[in-house]
Every structure is written in structure tokens, then in C-alpha cells.
Amino acid sequence: MSQFEKLGYFIDYIIDDKYIGSITMEKPDRETIGYYGKITEVAIEDIIFSNKKRIKKGQTFYTIMYPLCGKLIKKQ
């Protein structure tokens, strides 16, 4: 198993199985990483991403968090 330098985490925002955008974070906002840590939410205000896509107020979306990895530290 390989180990990588952890640079933080990123959260993907998805509506109807379509990728909308993502944000990066230094610390995780949930216990479980990956699909099993999926959180479904309703937007309380418009969310605008750097790629100009948006989630409108009242839309249902879900988020999935993944680690953001850097260089290889150890290879076994």
C-alpha cells in the first residue's frame, strides 16, 4: 500500500449524477470519506463555483469528500 502526502480534502458537488463543481478544505467536515460519506442537502442560498456553474437556492444536491494527495511518501 502506498502513502501520499495529504494536502487537504476536496468536496464534489453533484446534482442528478452530474458534477457541478468542487471546493478544497484543510480539514474534513465528515467522518467517512468517499461515497459512503455522501451528504444530501438543499441549498439555502445560491452556490457559485469558479467554473461559473451554480446551484440555485432550493435545489437538492449531494456532496462527496475525498482526500487531496500530493507526492508519494512511502511505497510498500
Phi and psi in radians as a Rosetta constraint file:
Dihedral C 1 N 2 CA 2 C 2 CIRCULARHARMONIC -1.623 0.35
Dihedral N 2 CA 2 C 2 N 3 CIRCULARHARMONIC 2.590 0.35
Dihedral C 2 N 3 CA 3 C 3 CIRCULARHARMONIC -2.043 0.35
Dihedral N 3 CA 3 C 3 N 4 CIRCULARHARMONIC 2.434 0.35
Dihedral C 3 N 4 CA 4 C 4 CIRCULARHARMONIC -2.116 0.35
Dihedral N 4 CA 4 C 4 N 5 CIRCULARHARMONIC 2.692 0.35
Dihedral C 4 N 5 CA 5 C 5 CIRCULARHARMONIC -1.155 0.35
Dihedral N 5 CA 5 C 5 N 6 CIRCULARHARMONIC 2.242 0.35
Dihedral C 5 N 6 CA 6 C 6 CIRCULARHARMONIC -1.546 0.35
Dihedral N 6 CA 6 C 6 N 7 CIRCULARHARMONIC 2.139 0.35
Dihedral C 6 N 7 CA 7 C 7 CIRCULARHARMONIC -1.724 0.35
Dihedral N 7 CA 7 C 7 N 8 CIRCULARHARMONIC -0.153 0.35
Dihedral C 7 N 8 CA 8 C 8 CIRCULARHARMONIC 2.483 0.35
Dihedral N 8 CA 8 C 8 N 9 CIRCULARHARMONIC -2.612 0.35
Dihedral C 8 N 9 CA 9 C 9 CIRCULARHARMONIC -2.461 0.35
Dihedral N 9 CA 9 C 9 N 10 CIRCULARHARMONIC 2.735 0.35
Dihedral C 9 N 10 CA 10 C 10 CIRCULARHARMONIC -2.297 0.35
Dihedral N 10 CA 10 C 10 N 11 CIRCULARHARMONIC 2.597 0.35
Dihedral C 10 N 11 CA 11 C 11 CIRCULARHARMONIC -2.064 0.35
Dihedral N 11 CA 11 C 11 N 12 CIRCULARHARMONIC 2.149 0.35
Dihedral C 11 N 12 CA 12 C 12 CIRCULARHARMONIC -1.563 0.35
Dihedral N 12 CA 12 C 12 N 13 CIRCULARHARMONIC 2.381 0.35
Dihedral C 12 N 13 CA 13 C 13 CIRCULARHARMONIC -1.842 0.35
Dihedral N 13 CA 13 C 13 N 14 CIRCULARHARMONIC 2.231 0.35
Dihedral C 13 N 14 CA 14 C 14 CIRCULARHARMONIC -2.340 0.35
Dihedral N 14 CA 14 C 14 N 15 CIRCULARHARMONIC 2.385 0.35
Dihedral C 14 N 15 CA 15 C 15 CIRCULARHARMONIC -2.190 0.35
Dihedral N 15 CA 15 C 15 N 16 CIRCULARHARMONIC 2.218 0.35
Dihedral C 15 N 16 CA 16 C 16 CIRCULARHARMONIC 0.847 0.35
Dihedral N 16 CA 16 C 16 N 17 CIRCULARHARMONIC 0.822 0.35
Dihedral C 16 N 17 CA 17 C 17 CIRCULARHARMONIC 1.083 0.35
Dihedral N 17 CA 17 C 17 N 18 CIRCULARHARMONIC 0.371 0.35
Dihedral C 17 N 18 CA 18 C 18 CIRCULARHARMONIC -2.037 0.35
Dihedral N 18 CA 18 C 18 N 19 CIRCULARHARMONIC 2.251 0.35
Dihedral C 18 N 19 CA 19 C 19 CIRCULARHARMONIC -1.170 0.35
Dihedral N 19 CA 19 C 19 N 20 CIRCULARHARMONIC 2.278 0.35
Dihedral C 19 N 20 CA 20 C 20 CIRCULARHARMONIC -1.855 0.35
Dihedral N 20 CA 20 C 20 N 21 CIRCULARHARMONIC -0.802 0.35
Dihedral C 20 N 21 CA 21 C 21 CIRCULARHARMONIC 3.117 0.35
Dihedral N 21 CA 21 C 21 N 22 CIRCULARHARMONIC -3.112 0.35
Dihedral C 21 N 22 CA 22 C 22 CIRCULARHARMONIC -2.574 0.35
Dihedral N 22 CA 22 C 22 N 23 CIRCULARHARMONIC 2.810 0.35
Dihedral C 22 N 23 CA 23 C 23 CIRCULARHARMONIC -2.273 0.35
Dihedral N 23 CA 23 C 23 N 24 CIRCULARHARMONIC 2.754 0.35
Dihedral C 23 N 24 CA 24 C 24 CIRCULARHARMONIC -1.910 0.35
Dihedral N 24 CA 24 C 24 N 25 CIRCULARHARMONIC 2.652 0.35
Dihedral C 24 N 25 CA 25 C 25 CIRCULARHARMONIC -2.455 0.35
Dihedral N 25 CA 25 C 25 N 26 CIRCULARHARMONIC 2.694 0.35
Dihedral C 25 N 26 CA 26 C 26 CIRCULARHARMONIC -1.429 0.35
Dihedral N 26 CA 26 C 26 N 27 CIRCULARHARMONIC -0.641 0.35
Dihedral C 26 N 27 CA 27 C 27 CIRCULARHARMONIC -2.152 0.35
Dihedral N 27 CA 27 C 27 N 28 CIRCULARHARMONIC 2.607 0.35
Dihedral C 27 N 28 CA 28 C 28 CIRCULARHARMONIC -1.192 0.35
Dihedral N 28 CA 28 C 28 N 29 CIRCULARHARMONIC 2.622 0.35
Dihedral C 28 N 29 CA 29 C 29 CIRCULARHARMONIC -1.842 0.35
Dihedral N 29 CA 29 C 29 N 30 CIRCULARHARMONIC 0.112 0.35
Dihedral C 29 N 30 CA 30 C 30 CIRCULARHARMONIC -2.653 0.35
Dihedral N 30 CA 30 C 30 N 31 CIRCULARHARMONIC 2.854 0.35
Dihedral C 30 N 31 CA 31 C 31 CIRCULARHARMONIC -1.314 0.35
Dihedral N 31 CA 31 C 31 N 32 CIRCULARHARMONIC -0.747 0.35
Dihedral C 31 N 32 CA 32 C 32 CIRCULARHARMONIC -1.757 0.35
Dihedral N 32 CA 32 C 32 N 33 CIRCULARHARMONIC 2.270 0.35
Dihedral C 32 N 33 CA 33 C 33 CIRCULARHARMONIC -1.705 0.35
Dihedral N 33 CA 33 C 33 N 34 CIRCULARHARMONIC 2.513 0.35
Dihedral C 33 N 34 CA 34 C 34 CIRCULARHARMONIC 1.646 0.35
Dihedral N 34 CA 34 C 34 N 35 CIRCULARHARMONIC -2.883 0.35
Dihedral C 34 N 35 CA 35 C 35 CIRCULARHARMONIC -1.006 0.35
Dihedral N 35 CA 35 C 35 N 36 CIRCULARHARMONIC -0.656 0.35
Dihedral C 35 N 36 CA 36 C 36 CIRCULARHARMONIC -1.252 0.35
Dihedral N 36 CA 36 C 36 N 37 CIRCULARHARMONIC -0.184 0.35
Dihedral C 36 N 37 CA 37 C 37 CIRCULARHARMONIC -1.735 0.35
Dihedral N 37 CA 37 C 37 N 38 CIRCULARHARMONIC 0.288 0.35
Dihedral C 37 N 38 CA 38 C 38 CIRCULARHARMONIC -1.059 0.35
Dihedral N 38 CA 38 C 38 N 39 CIRCULARHARMONIC 2.358 0.35
Dihedral C 38 N 39 CA 39 C 39 CIRCULARHARMONIC -2.148 0.35
Dihedral N 39 CA 39 C 39 N 40 CIRCULARHARMONIC 2.212 0.35
Dihedral C 39 N 40 CA 40 C 40 CIRCULARHARMONIC -1.707 0.35
Dihedral N 40 CA 40 C 40 N 41 CIRCULARHARMONIC 2.320 0.35
Dihedral C 40 N 41 CA 41 C 41 CIRCULARHARMONIC -2.440 0.35
Dihedral N 41 CA 41 C 41 N 42 CIRCULARHARMONIC 2.913 0.35
Dihedral C 41 N 42 CA 42 C 42 CIRCULARHARMONIC -2.037 0.35
Dihedral N 42 CA 42 C 42 N 43 CIRCULARHARMONIC 2.261 0.35
Dihedral C 42 N 43 CA 43 C 43 CIRCULARHARMONIC -1.163 0.35
Dihedral N 43 CA 43 C 43 N 44 CIRCULARHARMONIC 2.232 0.35
Dihedral C 43 N 44 CA 44 C 44 CIRCULARHARMONIC -1.593 0.35
Dihedral N 44 CA 44 C 44 N 45 CIRCULARHARMONIC -0.196 0.35
Dihedral C 44 N 45 CA 45 C 45 CIRCULARHARMONIC -2.706 0.35
Dihedral N 45 CA 45 C 45 N 46 CIRCULARHARMONIC 2.906 0.35
Dihedral C 45 N 46 CA 46 C 46 CIRCULARHARMONIC -1.096 0.35
Dihedral N 46 CA 46 C 46 N 47 CIRCULARHARMONIC 2.403 0.35
Dihedral C 46 N 47 CA 47 C 47 CIRCULARHARMONIC -2.030 0.35
Dihedral N 47 CA 47 C 47 N 48 CIRCULARHARMONIC 2.093 0.35
Dihedral C 47 N 48 CA 48 C 48 CIRCULARHARMONIC -2.003 0.35
Dihedral N 48 CA 48 C 48 N 49 CIRCULARHARMONIC 2.274 0.35
Dihedral C 48 N 49 CA 49 C 49 CIRCULARHARMONIC -1.762 0.35
Dihedral N 49 CA 49 C 49 N 50 CIRCULARHARMONIC 2.906 0.35
Dihedral C 49 N 50 CA 50 C 50 CIRCULARHARMONIC -1.140 0.35
Dihedral N 50 CA 50 C 50 N 51 CIRCULARHARMONIC -0.355 0.35
Dihedral C 50 N 51 CA 51 C 51 CIRCULARHARMONIC -1.507 0.35
Dihedral N 51 CA 51 C 51 N 52 CIRCULARHARMONIC 0.203 0.35
Dihedral C 51 N 52 CA 52 C 52 CIRCULARHARMONIC 1.294 0.35
Dihedral N 52 CA 52 C 52 N 53 CIRCULARHARMONIC 0.010 0.35
Dihedral C 52 N 53 CA 53 C 53 CIRCULARHARMONIC -1.397 0.35
Dihedral N 53 CA 53 C 53 N 54 CIRCULARHARMONIC 2.760 0.35
Dihedral C 53 N 54 CA 54 C 54 CIRCULARHARMONIC -2.494 0.35
Dihedral N 54 CA 54 C 54 N 55 CIRCULARHARMONIC 2.732 0.35
Dihedral C 54 N 55 CA 55 C 55 CIRCULARHARMONIC -1.950 0.35
Dihedral N 55 CA 55 C 55 N 56 CIRCULARHARMONIC 2.146 0.35
Dihedral C 55 N 56 CA 56 C 56 CIRCULARHARMONIC -1.451 0.35
Dihedral N 56 CA 56 C 56 N 57 CIRCULARHARMONIC 2.656 0.35
Dihedral C 56 N 57 CA 57 C 57 CIRCULARHARMONIC -0.938 0.35
Dihedral N 57 CA 57 C 57 N 58 CIRCULARHARMONIC 2.283 0.35
Dihedral C 57 N 58 CA 58 C 58 CIRCULARHARMONIC 1.621 0.35
Dihedral N 58 CA 58 C 58 N 59 CIRCULARHARMONIC -0.202 0.35
Dihedral C 58 N 59 CA 59 C 59 CIRCULARHARMONIC -1.338 0.35
Dihedral N 59 CA 59 C 59 N 60 CIRCULARHARMONIC 2.518 0.35
Dihedral C 59 N 60 CA 60 C 60 CIRCULARHARMONIC -1.579 0.35
Dihedral N 60 CA 60 C 60 N 61 CIRCULARHARMONIC 2.362 0.35
Dihedral C 60 N 61 CA 61 C 61 CIRCULARHARMONIC -2.542 0.35
Dihedral N 61 CA 61 C 61 N 62 CIRCULARHARMONIC 2.934 0.35
Dihedral C 61 N 62 CA 62 C 62 CIRCULARHARMONIC -2.309 0.35
Dihedral N 62 CA 62 C 62 N 63 CIRCULARHARMONIC 2.765 0.35
Dihedral C 62 N 63 CA 63 C 63 CIRCULARHARMONIC -2.179 0.35
Dihedral N 63 CA 63 C 63 N 64 CIRCULARHARMONIC 2.575 0.35
Dihedral C 63 N 64 CA 64 C 64 CIRCULARHARMONIC -2.328 0.35
Dihedral N 64 CA 64 C 64 N 65 CIRCULARHARMONIC 2.315 0.35
Dihedral C 64 N 65 CA 65 C 65 CIRCULARHARMONIC -1.821 0.35
Dihedral N 65 CA 65 C 65 N 66 CIRCULARHARMONIC 2.422 0.35
Dihedral C 65 N 66 CA 66 C 66 CIRCULARHARMONIC -2.321 0.35
Dihedral N 66 CA 66 C 66 N 67 CIRCULARHARMONIC 2.699 0.35
Dihedral C 66 N 67 CA 67 C 67 CIRCULARHARMONIC -1.310 0.35
Dihedral N 67 CA 67 C 67 N 68 CIRCULARHARMONIC 2.557 0.35
Dihedral C 67 N 68 CA 68 C 68 CIRCULARHARMONIC -1.787 0.35
Dihedral N 68 CA 68 C 68 N 69 CIRCULARHARMONIC 1.907 0.35
Dihedral C 68 N 69 CA 69 C 69 CIRCULARHARMONIC -1.779 0.35
Dihedral N 69 CA 69 C 69 N 70 CIRCULARHARMONIC 2.604 0.35
Dihedral C 69 N 70 CA 70 C 70 CIRCULARHARMONIC -1.914 0.35
Dihedral N 70 CA 70 C 70 N 71 CIRCULARHARMONIC -2.350 0.35
Dihedral C 70 N 71 CA 71 C 71 CIRCULARHARMONIC -1.264 0.35
Dihedral N 71 CA 71 C 71 N 72 CIRCULARHARMONIC 2.765 0.35
Dihedral C 71 N 72 CA 72 C 72 CIRCULARHARMONIC -1.224 0.35
Dihedral N 72 CA 72 C 72 N 73 CIRCULARHARMONIC 2.222 0.35
Dihedral C 72 N 73 CA 73 C 73 CIRCULARHARMONIC -1.683 0.35
Dihedral N 73 CA 73 C 73 N 74 CIRCULARHARMONIC -0.821 0.35
Dihedral C 73 N 74 CA 74 C 74 CIRCULARHARMONIC -2.565 0.35
Dihedral N 74 CA 74 C 74 N 75 CIRCULARHARMONIC 2.310 0.35
Dihedral C 74 N 75 CA 75 C 75 CIRCULARHARMONIC -2.072 0.35
Dihedral N 75 CA 75 C 75 N 76 CIRCULARHARMONIC 2.237 0.35
